[in-house]
Amino acid sequence: MVATECPVEVVDSAMVSMGLGLLAIEAATFANCGKGLQQMVEEVKQLISSTHVWALFDTLKYLALGGRIGKAKALLGSVLNIKPILVVKDGEMMPASQVRTRAKGISVLCDFVNKVIDIQDLAVVYSTTPDEAQVLADHIGAMFDKDRIRLARLGPTLGVHAGPGALVVALRGKGIR
């Protein structure tokens, strides 16, 4: 189907959503600068450890329906009105925090961004609440150039597990304070 040979290299980013997206954008930037495939692969692999994804969920219900957590935990979480915050570590979603209100959850996401040293790229991702995503981006705009914040909608595969109201912050930075 392709007239010329097109080499492909598979890189396990251990990321989801815009964590992977930020790496893909950087790879495209490397390609546009004329870097060779192997050099691009090595540079992208080095960026993986500086890429972070934190997600605020409005409910545990959809994580339970998708088999990501047990039904008993989801029931307890809904009774207590817990809003979990998960982080991607080594390719897995791990609990980072839990709060009782969305406002506190958004504050935790902002605190996380504030702790990152020398942010290179940042995205705010939402499932169903673009207005809240914009508010979060505005808050983050005090810490990172607002014009460089990417807003994106969560894809359907992750959206079905995250459920309505999910907010995600994905970024690349030099380290965490």
MODELLER restraints for C-alpha pairs under 7 A, 6 or more apart:
rsr = mdl.restraints
at = mdl.atoms
rsr.add(forms.Gaussian(group=physical.xy_distance, feature=features.Distance(at['CA:13:A'], at['CA:20:A']), mean=6.50, stdev=0.5))
rsr.add(forms.Gaussian(group=physical.xy_distance, feature=features.Distance(at['CA:13:A'], at['CA:48:A']), mean=6.10, stdev=0.5))
rsr.add(forms.Gaussian(group=physical.xy_distance, feature=features.Distance(at['CA:14:A'], at['CA:90:A']), mean=5.87, stdev=0.5))
rsr.add(forms.Gaussian(group=physical.xy_distance, feature=features.Distance(at['CA:14:A'], at['CA:91:A']), mean=3.91, stdev=0.5))
rsr.add(forms.Gaussian(group=physical.xy_distance, feature=features.Distance(at['CA:15:A'], at['CA:88:A']), mean=6.87, stdev=0.5))
rsr.add(forms.Gaussian(group=physical.xy_distance, feature=features.Distance(at['CA:15:A'], at['CA:91:A']), mean=5.73, stdev=0.5))
rsr.add(forms.Gaussian(group=physical.xy_distance, feature=features.Distance(at['CA:17:A'], at['CA:154:A']), mean=6.89, stdev=0.5))
rsr.add(forms.Gaussian(group=physical.xy_distance, feature=features.Distance(at['CA:18:A'], at['CA:123:A']), mean=6.66, stdev=0.5))
rsr.add(forms.Gaussian(group=physical.xy_distance, feature=features.Distance(at['CA:18:A'], at['CA:170:A']), mean=5.84, stdev=0.5))
rsr.add(forms.Gaussian(group=physical.xy_distance, feature=features.Distance(at['CA:19:A'], at['CA:51:A']), mean=6.33, stdev=0.5))
rsr.add(forms.Gaussian(group=physical.xy_distance, feature=features.Distance(at['CA:19:A'], at['CA:52:A']), mean=6.54, stdev=0.5))
rsr.add(forms.Gaussian(group=physical.xy_distance, feature=features.Distance(at['CA:19:A'], at['CA:53:A']), mean=5.96, stdev=0.5))
rsr.add(forms.Gaussian(group=physical.xy_distance, feature=features.Distance(at['CA:19:A'], at['CA:170:A']), mean=5.19, stdev=0.5))
rsr.add(forms.Gaussian(group=physical.xy_distance, feature=features.Distance(at['CA:19:A'], at['CA:171:A']), mean=6.69, stdev=0.5))
rsr.add(forms.Gaussian(group=physical.xy_distance, feature=features.Distance(at['CA:23:A'], at['CA:44:A']), mean=6.53, stdev=0.5))
rsr.add(forms.Gaussian(group=physical.xy_distance, feature=features.Distance(at['CA:27:A'], at['CA:40:A']), mean=6.28, stdev=0.5))
rsr.add(forms.Gaussian(group=physical.xy_distance, feature=features.Distance(at['CA:27:A'], at['CA:44:A']), mean=6.43, stdev=0.5))
rsr.add(forms.Gaussian(group=physical.xy_distance, feature=features.Distance(at['CA:30:A'], at['CA:40:A']), mean=6.15, stdev=0.5))
rsr.add(forms.Gaussian(group=physical.xy_distance, feature=features.Distance(at['CA:50:A'], at['CA:172:A']), mean=5.35, stdev=0.5))
rsr.add(forms.Gaussian(group=physical.xy_distance, feature=features.Distance(at['CA:50:A'], at['CA:173:A']), mean=5.45, stdev=0.5))
rsr.add(forms.Gaussian(group=physical.xy_distance, feature=features.Distance(at['CA:50:A'], at['CA:174:A']), mean=6.07, stdev=0.5))
rsr.add(forms.Gaussian(group=physical.xy_distance, feature=features.Distance(at['CA:50:A'], at['CA:175:A']), mean=6.72, stdev=0.5))
rsr.add(forms.Gaussian(group=physical.xy_distance, feature=features.Distance(at['CA:51:A'], at['CA:171:A']), mean=5.61, stdev=0.5))
rsr.add(forms.Gaussian(group=physical.xy_distance, feature=features.Distance(at['CA:51:A'], at['CA:172:A']), mean=4.30, stdev=0.5))
rsr.add(forms.Gaussian(group=physical.xy_distance, feature=features.Distance(at['CA:51:A'], at['CA:173:A']), mean=6.63, stdev=0.5))
rsr.add(forms.Gaussian(group=physical.xy_distance, feature=features.Distance(at['CA:52:A'], at['CA:88:A']), mean=6.85, stdev=0.5))
rsr.add(forms.Gaussian(group=physical.xy_distance, feature=features.Distance(at['CA:52:A'], at['CA:170:A']), mean=5.62, stdev=0.5))
rsr.add(forms.Gaussian(group=physical.xy_distance, feature=features.Distance(at['CA:52:A'], at['CA:171:A']), mean=5.42, stdev=0.5))
rsr.add(forms.Gaussian(group=physical.xy_distance, feature=features.Distance(at['CA:52:A'], at['CA:172:A']), mean=6.32, stdev=0.5))
rsr.add(forms.Gaussian(group=physical.xy_distance, feature=features.Distance(at['CA:53:A'], at['CA:87:A']), mean=5.69, stdev=0.5))
rsr.add(forms.Gaussian(group=physical.xy_distance, feature=features.Distance(at['CA:53:A'], at['CA:88:A']), mean=5.52, stdev=0.5))
rsr.add(forms.Gaussian(group=physical.xy_distance, feature=features.Distance(at['CA:53:A'], at['CA:168:A']), mean=6.95, stdev=0.5))
rsr.add(forms.Gaussian(group=physical.xy_distance, feature=features.Distance(at['CA:53:A'], at['CA:169:A']), mean=5.73, stdev=0.5))
rsr.add(forms.Gaussian(group=physical.xy_distance, feature=features.Distance(at['CA:53:A'], at['CA:170:A']), mean=4.36, stdev=0.5))
rsr.add(forms.Gaussian(group=physical.xy_distance, feature=features.Distance(at['CA:53:A'], at['CA:171:A']), mean=6.64, stdev=0.5))
rsr.add(forms.Gaussian(group=physical.xy_distance, feature=features.Distance(at['CA:54:A'], at['CA:85:A']), mean=6.86, stdev=0.5))
rsr.add(forms.Gaussian(group=physical.xy_distance, feature=features.Distance(at['CA:54:A'], at['CA:86:A']), mean=5.73, stdev=0.5))
rsr.add(forms.Gaussian(group=physical.xy_distance, feature=features.Distance(at['CA:54:A'], at['CA:87:A']), mean=4.45, stdev=0.5))
rsr.add(forms.Gaussian(group=physical.xy_distance, feature=features.Distance(at['CA:54:A'], at['CA:88:A']), mean=6.69, stdev=0.5))
rsr.add(forms.Gaussian(group=physical.xy_distance, feature=features.Distance(at['CA:54:A'], at['CA:168:A']), mean=5.68, stdev=0.5))
rsr.add(forms.Gaussian(group=physical.xy_distance, feature=features.Distance(at['CA:54:A'], at['CA:169:A']), mean=5.33, stdev=0.5))
rsr.add(forms.Gaussian(group=physical.xy_distance, feature=features.Distance(at['CA:54:A'], at['CA:170:A']), mean=6.52, stdev=0.5))
rsr.add(forms.Gaussian(group=physical.xy_distance, feature=features.Distance(at['CA:55:A'], at['CA:85:A']), mean=5.42, stdev=0.5))
rsr.add(forms.Gaussian(group=physical.xy_distance, feature=features.Distance(at['CA:55:A'], at['CA:86:A']), mean=5.22, stdev=0.5))
rsr.add(forms.Gaussian(group=physical.xy_distance, feature=features.Distance(at['CA:55:A'], at['CA:87:A']), mean=6.31, stdev=0.5))
rsr.add(forms.Gaussian(group=physical.xy_distance, feature=features.Distance(at['CA:55:A'], at['CA:167:A']), mean=5.68, stdev=0.5))
rsr.add(forms.Gaussian(group=physical.xy_distance, feature=features.Distance(at['CA:55:A'], at['CA:168:A']), mean=4.20, stdev=0.5))
rsr.add(forms.Gaussian(group=physical.xy_distance, feature=features.Distance(at['CA:55:A'], at['CA:169:A']), mean=6.35, stdev=0.5))
rsr.add(forms.Gaussian(group=physical.xy_distance, feature=features.Distance(at['CA:56:A'], at['CA:83:A']), mean=6.85, stdev=0.5))
rsr.add(forms.Gaussian(group=physical.xy_distance, feature=features.Distance(at['CA:56:A'], at['CA:84:A']), mean=5.99, stdev=0.5))
rsr.add(forms.Gaussian(group=physical.xy_distance, feature=features.Distance(at['CA:56:A'], at['CA:85:A']), mean=4.50, stdev=0.5))
rsr.add(forms.Gaussian(group=physical.xy_distance, feature=features.Distance(at['CA:56:A'], at['CA:86:A']), mean=6.65, stdev=0.5))
rsr.add(forms.Gaussian(group=physical.xy_distance, feature=features.Distance(at['CA:56:A'], at['CA:105:A']), mean=6.33, stdev=0.5))
rsr.add(forms.Gaussian(group=physical.xy_distance, feature=features.Distance(at['CA:56:A'], at['CA:166:A']), mean=5.63, stdev=0.5))
rsr.add(forms.Gaussian(group=physical.xy_distance, feature=features.Distance(at['CA:56:A'], at['CA:167:A']), mean=5.15, stdev=0.5))
rsr.add(forms.Gaussian(group=physical.xy_distance, feature=features.Distance(at['CA:56:A'], at['CA:168:A']), mean=6.24, stdev=0.5))
rsr.add(forms.Gaussian(group=physical.xy_distance, feature=features.Distance(at['CA:57:A'], at['CA:83:A']), mean=5.67, stdev=0.5))
rsr.add(forms.Gaussian(group=physical.xy_distance, feature=features.Distance(at['CA:57:A'], at['CA:84:A']), mean=5.55, stdev=0.5))
rsr.add(forms.Gaussian(group=physical.xy_distance, feature=features.Distance(at['CA:57:A'], at['CA:85:A']), mean=6.35, stdev=0.5))
rsr.add(forms.Gaussian(group=physical.xy_distance, feature=features.Distance(at['CA:57:A'], at['CA:162:A']), mean=6.42, stdev=0.5))
rsr.add(forms.Gaussian(group=physical.xy_distance, feature=features.Distance(at['CA:57:A'], at['CA:165:A']), mean=6.57, stdev=0.5))
rsr.add(forms.Gaussian(group=physical.xy_distance, feature=features.Distance(at['CA:57:A'], at['CA:166:A']), mean=4.60, stdev=0.5))
rsr.add(forms.Gaussian(group=physical.xy_distance, feature=features.Distance(at['CA:57:A'], at['CA:167:A']), mean=6.69, stdev=0.5))
rsr.add(forms.Gaussian(group=physical.xy_distance, feature=features.Distance(at['CA:58:A'], at['CA:83:A']), mean=5.31, stdev=0.5))
rsr.add(forms.Gaussian(group=physical.xy_distance, feature=features.Distance(at['CA:58:A'], at['CA:164:A']), mean=6.99, stdev=0.5))
rsr.add(forms.Gaussian(group=physical.xy_distance, feature=features.Distance(at['CA:58:A'], at['CA:165:A']), mean=5.34, stdev=0.5))
rsr.add(forms.Gaussian(group=physical.xy_distance, feature=features.Distance(at['CA:58:A'], at['CA:166:A']), mean=5.89, stdev=0.5))
rsr.add(forms.Gaussian(group=physical.xy_distance, feature=features.Distance(at['CA:59:A'], at['CA:78:A']), mean=6.79, stdev=0.5))
rsr.add(forms.Gaussian(group=physical.xy_distance, feature=features.Distance(at['CA:59:A'], at['CA:83:A']), mean=5.85, stdev=0.5))
rsr.add(forms.Gaussian(group=physical.xy_distance, feature=features.Distance(at['CA:60:A'], at['CA:74:A']), mean=5.04, stdev=0.5))
rsr.add(forms.Gaussian(group=physical.xy_distance, feature=features.Distance(at['CA:60:A'], at['CA:77:A']), mean=6.46, stdev=0.5))
rsr.add(forms.Gaussian(group=physical.xy_distance, feature=features.Distance(at['CA:60:A'], at['CA:78:A']), mean=6.87, stdev=0.5))
rsr.add(forms.Gaussian(group=physical.xy_distance, feature=features.Distance(at['CA:61:A'], at['CA:74:A']), mean=5.75, stdev=0.5))
rsr.add(forms.Gaussian(group=physical.xy_distance, feature=features.Distance(at['CA:62:A'], at['CA:160:A']), mean=6.96, stdev=0.5))
rsr.add(forms.Gaussian(group=physical.xy_distance, feature=features.Distance(at['CA:62:A'], at['CA:161:A']), mean=5.15, stdev=0.5))
rsr.add(forms.Gaussian(group=physical.xy_distance, feature=features.Distance(at['CA:62:A'], at['CA:162:A']), mean=5.94, stdev=0.5))
rsr.add(forms.Gaussian(group=physical.xy_distance, feature=features.Distance(at['CA:62:A'], at['CA:163:A']), mean=5.45, stdev=0.5))
rsr.add(forms.Gaussian(group=physical.xy_distance, feature=features.Distance(at['CA:63:A'], at['CA:69:A']), mean=5.86, stdev=0.5))
rsr.add(forms.Gaussian(group=physical.xy_distance, feature=features.Distance(at['CA:63:A'], at['CA:161:A']), mean=5.24, stdev=0.5))
rsr.add(forms.Gaussian(group=physical.xy_distance, feature=features.Distance(at['CA:63:A'], at['CA:162:A']), mean=6.29, stdev=0.5))
rsr.add(forms.Gaussian(group=physical.xy_distance, feature=features.Distance(at['CA:64:A'], at['CA:70:A']), mean=5.69, stdev=0.5))
rsr.add(forms.Gaussian(group=physical.xy_distance, feature=features.Distance(at['CA:64:A'], at['CA:71:A']), mean=5.54, stdev=0.5))
rsr.add(forms.Gaussian(group=physical.xy_distance, feature=features.Distance(at['CA:64:A'], at['CA:74:A']), mean=6.09, stdev=0.5))
rsr.add(forms.Gaussian(group=physical.xy_distance, feature=features.Distance(at['CA:66:A'], at['CA:161:A']), mean=5.60, stdev=0.5))
rsr.add(forms.Gaussian(group=physical.xy_distance, feature=features.Distance(at['CA:81:A'], at['CA:100:A']), mean=5.90, stdev=0.5))
rsr.add(forms.Gaussian(group=physical.xy_distance, feature=features.Distance(at['CA:82:A'], at['CA:98:A']), mean=6.35, stdev=0.5))
rsr.add(forms.Gaussian(group=physical.xy_distance, feature=features.Distance(at['CA:82:A'], at['CA:99:A']), mean=5.79, stdev=0.5))
rsr.add(forms.Gaussian(group=physical.xy_distance, feature=features.Distance(at['CA:82:A'], at['CA:100:A']), mean=4.93, stdev=0.5))
rsr.add(forms.Gaussian(group=physical.xy_distance, feature=features.Distance(at['CA:83:A'], at['CA:98:A']), mean=5.59, stdev=0.5))
rsr.add(forms.Gaussian(group=physical.xy_distance, feature=features.Distance(at['CA:83:A'], at['CA:99:A']), mean=5.21, stdev=0.5))
rsr.add(forms.Gaussian(group=physical.xy_distance, feature=features.Distance(at['CA:83:A'], at['CA:100:A']), mean=5.75, stdev=0.5))
rsr.add(forms.Gaussian(group=physical.xy_distance, feature=features.Distance(at['CA:83:A'], at['CA:101:A']), mean=6.65, stdev=0.5))
rsr.add(forms.Gaussian(group=physical.xy_distance, feature=features.Distance(at['CA:83:A'], at['CA:102:A']), mean=6.98, stdev=0.5))
rsr.add(forms.Gaussian(group=physical.xy_distance, feature=features.Distance(at['CA:84:A'], at['CA:97:A']), mean=6.22, stdev=0.5))
rsr.add(forms.Gaussian(group=physical.xy_distance, feature=features.Distance(at['CA:84:A'], at['CA:98:A']), mean=4.36, stdev=0.5))
rsr.add(forms.Gaussian(group=physical.xy_distance, feature=features.Distance(at['CA:84:A'], at['CA:99:A']), mean=6.45, stdev=0.5))
rsr.add(forms.Gaussian(group=physical.xy_distance, feature=features.Distance(at['CA:85:A'], at['CA:95:A']), mean=6.17, stdev=0.5))
rsr.add(forms.Gaussian(group=physical.xy_distance, feature=features.Distance(at['CA:85:A'], at['CA:96:A']), mean=5.55, stdev=0.5))
rsr.add(forms.Gaussian(group=physical.xy_distance, feature=features.Distance(at['CA:85:A'], at['CA:97:A']), mean=5.05, stdev=0.5))
rsr.add(forms.Gaussian(group=physical.xy_distance, feature=features.Distance(at['CA:85:A'], at['CA:98:A']), mean=5.56, stdev=0.5))
rsr.add(forms.Gaussian(group=physical.xy_distance, feature=features.Distance(at['CA:86:A'], at['CA:93:A']), mean=5.97, stdev=0.5))
rsr.add(forms.Gaussian(group=physical.xy_distance, feature=features.Distance(at['CA:86:A'], at['CA:94:A']), mean=5.35, stdev=0.5))
rsr.add(forms.Gaussian(group=physical.xy_distance, feature=features.Distance(at['CA:86:A'], at['CA:95:A']), mean=4.47, stdev=0.5))
rsr.add(forms.Gaussian(group=physical.xy_distance, feature=features.Distance(at['CA:86:A'], at['CA:96:A']), mean=5.07, stdev=0.5))
rsr.add(forms.Gaussian(group=physical.xy_distance, feature=features.Distance(at['CA:86:A'], at['CA:97:A']), mean=6.90, stdev=0.5))
rsr.add(forms.Gaussian(group=physical.xy_distance, feature=features.Distance(at['CA:87:A'], at['CA:93:A']), mean=5.51, stdev=0.5))
rsr.add(forms.Gaussian(group=physical.xy_distance, feature=features.Distance(at['CA:87:A'], at['CA:94:A']), mean=5.29, stdev=0.5))
rsr.add(forms.Gaussian(group=physical.xy_distance, feature=features.Distance(at['CA:87:A'], at['CA:95:A']), mean=6.26, stdev=0.5))
rsr.add(forms.Gaussian(group=physical.xy_distance, feature=features.Distance(at['CA:87:A'], at['CA:96:A']), mean=5.83, stdev=0.5))
rsr.add(forms.Gaussian(group=physical.xy_distance, feature=features.Distance(at['CA:88:A'], at['CA:94:A']), mean=6.15, stdev=0.5))
rsr.add(forms.Gaussian(group=physical.xy_distance, feature=features.Distance(at['CA:99:A'], at['CA:105:A']), mean=5.95, stdev=0.5))
rsr.add(forms.Gaussian(group=physical.xy_distance, feature=features.Distance(at['CA:106:A'], at['CA:136:A']), mean=6.75, stdev=0.5))
rsr.add(forms.Gaussian(group=physical.xy_distance, feature=features.Distance(at['CA:110:A'], at['CA:140:A']), mean=6.17, stdev=0.5))
rsr.add(forms.Gaussian(group=physical.xy_distance, feature=features.Distance(at['CA:114:A'], at['CA:143:A']), mean=6.45, stdev=0.5))
rsr.add(forms.Gaussian(group=physical.xy_distance, feature=features.Distance(at['CA:115:A'], at['CA:176:A']), mean=5.47, stdev=0.5))
rsr.add(forms.Gaussian(group=physical.xy_distance, feature=features.Distance(at['CA:115:A'], at['CA:177:A']), mean=5.13, stdev=0.5))
rsr.add(forms.Gaussian(group=physical.xy_distance, feature=features.Distance(at['CA:116:A'], at['CA:173:A']), mean=6.12, stdev=0.5))
rsr.add(forms.Gaussian(group=physical.xy_distance, feature=features.Distance(at['CA:116:A'], at['CA:175:A']), mean=5.74, stdev=0.5))
rsr.add(forms.Gaussian(group=physical.xy_distance, feature=features.Distance(at['CA:116:A'], at['CA:176:A']), mean=4.38, stdev=0.5))
rsr.add(forms.Gaussian(group=physical.xy_distance, feature=features.Distance(at['CA:116:A'], at['CA:177:A']), mean=6.18, stdev=0.5))
rsr.add(forms.Gaussian(group=physical.xy_distance, feature=features.Distance(at['CA:117:A'], at['CA:173:A']), mean=5.94, stdev=0.5))
rsr.add(forms.Gaussian(group=physical.xy_distance, feature=features.Distance(at['CA:117:A'], at['CA:174:A']), mean=5.46, stdev=0.5))
rsr.add(forms.Gaussian(group=physical.xy_distance, feature=features.Distance(at['CA:117:A'], at['CA:175:A']), mean=5.09, stdev=0.5))
rsr.add(forms.Gaussian(group=physical.xy_distance, feature=features.Distance(at['CA:117:A'], at['CA:176:A']), mean=5.60, stdev=0.5))
rsr.add(forms.Gaussian(group=physical.xy_distance, feature=features.Distance(at['CA:117:A'], at['CA:177:A']), mean=6.61, stdev=0.5))
rsr.add(forms.Gaussian(group=physical.xy_distance, feature=features.Distance(at['CA:118:A'], at['CA:173:A']), mean=5.43, stdev=0.5))
rsr.add(forms.Gaussian(group=physical.xy_distance, feature=features.Distance(at['CA:118:A'], at['CA:174:A']), mean=5.50, stdev=0.5))
rsr.add(forms.Gaussian(group=physical.xy_distance, feature=features.Distance(at['CA:119:A'], at['CA:172:A']), mean=5.82, stdev=0.5))
rsr.add(forms.Gaussian(group=physical.xy_distance, feature=features.Distance(at['CA:119:A'], at['CA:173:A']), mean=4.07, stdev=0.5))
rsr.add(forms.Gaussian(group=physical.xy_distance, feature=features.Distance(at['CA:119:A'], at['CA:174:A']), mean=6.62, stdev=0.5))
rsr.add(forms.Gaussian(group=physical.xy_distance, feature=features.Distance(at['CA:120:A'], at['CA:172:A']), mean=5.39, stdev=0.5))
rsr.add(forms.Gaussian(group=physical.xy_distance, feature=features.Distance(at['CA:120:A'], at['CA:173:A']), mean=5.38, stdev=0.5))
rsr.add(forms.Gaussian(group=physical.xy_distance, feature=features.Distance(at['CA:121:A'], at['CA:171:A']), mean=5.49, stdev=0.5))
rsr.add(forms.Gaussian(group=physical.xy_distance, feature=features.Distance(at['CA:121:A'], at['CA:172:A']), mean=5.31, stdev=0.5))
rsr.add(forms.Gaussian(group=physical.xy_distance, feature=features.Distance(at['CA:122:A'], at['CA:149:A']), mean=5.41, stdev=0.5))
rsr.add(forms.Gaussian(group=physical.xy_distance, feature=features.Distance(at['CA:122:A'], at['CA:150:A']), mean=6.37, stdev=0.5))
rsr.add(forms.Gaussian(group=physical.xy_distance, feature=features.Distance(at['CA:122:A'], at['CA:170:A']), mean=5.76, stdev=0.5))
rsr.add(forms.Gaussian(group=physical.xy_distance, feature=features.Distance(at['CA:122:A'], at['CA:171:A']), mean=4.21, stdev=0.5))
rsr.add(forms.Gaussian(group=physical.xy_distance, feature=features.Distance(at['CA:122:A'], at['CA:172:A']), mean=6.56, stdev=0.5))
rsr.add(forms.Gaussian(group=physical.xy_distance, feature=features.Distance(at['CA:123:A'], at['CA:149:A']), mean=5.45, stdev=0.5))
rsr.add(forms.Gaussian(group=physical.xy_distance, feature=features.Distance(at['CA:123:A'], at['CA:150:A']), mean=4.40, stdev=0.5))
rsr.add(forms.Gaussian(group=physical.xy_distance, feature=features.Distance(at['CA:123:A'], at['CA:151:A']), mean=5.75, stdev=0.5))
rsr.add(forms.Gaussian(group=physical.xy_distance, feature=features.Distance(at['CA:123:A'], at['CA:169:A']), mean=5.83, stdev=0.5))
rsr.add(forms.Gaussian(group=physical.xy_distance, feature=features.Distance(at['CA:123:A'], at['CA:170:A']), mean=5.20, stdev=0.5))
rsr.add(forms.Gaussian(group=physical.xy_distance, feature=features.Distance(at['CA:123:A'], at['CA:171:A']), mean=6.24, stdev=0.5))
rsr.add(forms.Gaussian(group=physical.xy_distance, feature=features.Distance(at['CA:124:A'], at['CA:133:A']), mean=6.38, stdev=0.5))
rsr.add(forms.Gaussian(group=physical.xy_distance, feature=features.Distance(at['CA:124:A'], at['CA:137:A']), mean=6.54, stdev=0.5))
rsr.add(forms.Gaussian(group=physical.xy_distance, feature=features.Distance(at['CA:124:A'], at['CA:150:A']), mean=6.18, stdev=0.5))
rsr.add(forms.Gaussian(group=physical.xy_distance, feature=features.Distance(at['CA:124:A'], at['CA:151:A']), mean=5.02, stdev=0.5))
rsr.add(forms.Gaussian(group=physical.xy_distance, feature=features.Distance(at['CA:124:A'], at['CA:152:A']), mean=6.38, stdev=0.5))
rsr.add(forms.Gaussian(group=physical.xy_distance, feature=features.Distance(at['CA:124:A'], at['CA:168:A']), mean=5.66, stdev=0.5))
rsr.add(forms.Gaussian(group=physical.xy_distance, feature=features.Distance(at['CA:124:A'], at['CA:169:A']), mean=4.76, stdev=0.5))
rsr.add(forms.Gaussian(group=physical.xy_distance, feature=features.Distance(at['CA:124:A'], at['CA:170:A']), mean=6.52, stdev=0.5))
rsr.add(forms.Gaussian(group=physical.xy_distance, feature=features.Distance(at['CA:125:A'], at['CA:133:A']), mean=6.82, stdev=0.5))
rsr.add(forms.Gaussian(group=physical.xy_distance, feature=features.Distance(at['CA:125:A'], at['CA:151:A']), mean=5.83, stdev=0.5))
rsr.add(forms.Gaussian(group=physical.xy_distance, feature=features.Distance(at['CA:125:A'], at['CA:152:A']), mean=4.74, stdev=0.5))
rsr.add(forms.Gaussian(group=physical.xy_distance, feature=features.Distance(at['CA:125:A'], at['CA:153:A']), mean=5.34, stdev=0.5))
rsr.add(forms.Gaussian(group=physical.xy_distance, feature=features.Distance(at['CA:125:A'], at['CA:154:A']), mean=5.83, stdev=0.5))
rsr.add(forms.Gaussian(group=physical.xy_distance, feature=features.Distance(at['CA:125:A'], at['CA:167:A']), mean=5.73, stdev=0.5))
rsr.add(forms.Gaussian(group=physical.xy_distance, feature=features.Distance(at['CA:125:A'], at['CA:168:A']), mean=4.83, stdev=0.5))
rsr.add(forms.Gaussian(group=physical.xy_distance, feature=features.Distance(at['CA:125:A'], at['CA:169:A']), mean=6.35, stdev=0.5))
rsr.add(forms.Gaussian(group=physical.xy_distance, feature=features.Distance(at['CA:126:A'], at['CA:133:A']), mean=6.01, stdev=0.5))
rsr.add(forms.Gaussian(group=physical.xy_distance, feature=features.Distance(at['CA:126:A'], at['CA:152:A']), mean=6.61, stdev=0.5))
rsr.add(forms.Gaussian(group=physical.xy_distance, feature=features.Distance(at['CA:126:A'], at['CA:153:A']), mean=5.07, stdev=0.5))
rsr.add(forms.Gaussian(group=physical.xy_distance, feature=features.Distance(at['CA:126:A'], at['CA:154:A']), mean=5.50, stdev=0.5))
rsr.add(forms.Gaussian(group=physical.xy_distance, feature=features.Distance(at['CA:126:A'], at['CA:166:A']), mean=5.69, stdev=0.5))
rsr.add(forms.Gaussian(group=physical.xy_distance, feature=features.Distance(at['CA:126:A'], at['CA:167:A']), mean=4.62, stdev=0.5))
rsr.add(forms.Gaussian(group=physical.xy_distance, feature=features.Distance(at['CA:126:A'], at['CA:168:A']), mean=6.26, stdev=0.5))
rsr.add(forms.Gaussian(group=physical.xy_distance, feature=features.Distance(at['CA:127:A'], at['CA:153:A']), mean=5.81, stdev=0.5))
rsr.add(forms.Gaussian(group=physical.xy_distance, feature=features.Distance(at['CA:127:A'], at['CA:154:A']), mean=4.99, stdev=0.5))
rsr.add(forms.Gaussian(group=physical.xy_distance, feature=features.Distance(at['CA:127:A'], at['CA:159:A']), mean=6.01, stdev=0.5))
rsr.add(forms.Gaussian(group=physical.xy_distance, feature=features.Distance(at['CA:127:A'], at['CA:164:A']), mean=5.76, stdev=0.5))
rsr.add(forms.Gaussian(group=physical.xy_distance, feature=features.Distance(at['CA:127:A'], at['CA:165:A']), mean=5.87, stdev=0.5))
rsr.add(forms.Gaussian(group=physical.xy_distance, feature=features.Distance(at['CA:127:A'], at['CA:166:A']), mean=5.31, stdev=0.5))
rsr.add(forms.Gaussian(group=physical.xy_distance, feature=features.Distance(at['CA:127:A'], at['CA:167:A']), mean=6.73, stdev=0.5))
rsr.add(forms.Gaussian(group=physical.xy_distance, feature=features.Distance(at['CA:128:A'], at['CA:164:A']), mean=5.42, stdev=0.5))
rsr.add(forms.Gaussian(group=physical.xy_distance, feature=features.Distance(at['CA:128:A'], at['CA:165:A']), mean=5.49, stdev=0.5))
rsr.add(forms.Gaussian(group=physical.xy_distance, feature=features.Distance(at['CA:129:A'], at['CA:165:A']), mean=5.80, stdev=0.5))
rsr.add(forms.Gaussian(group=physical.xy_distance, feature=features.Distance(at['CA:133:A'], at['CA:167:A']), mean=6.76, stdev=0.5))
rsr.add(forms.Gaussian(group=physical.xy_distance, feature=features.Distance(at['CA:137:A'], at['CA:149:A']), mean=6.89, stdev=0.5))
rsr.add(forms.Gaussian(group=physical.xy_distance, feature=features.Distance(at['CA:138:A'], at['CA:146:A']), mean=6.94, stdev=0.5))
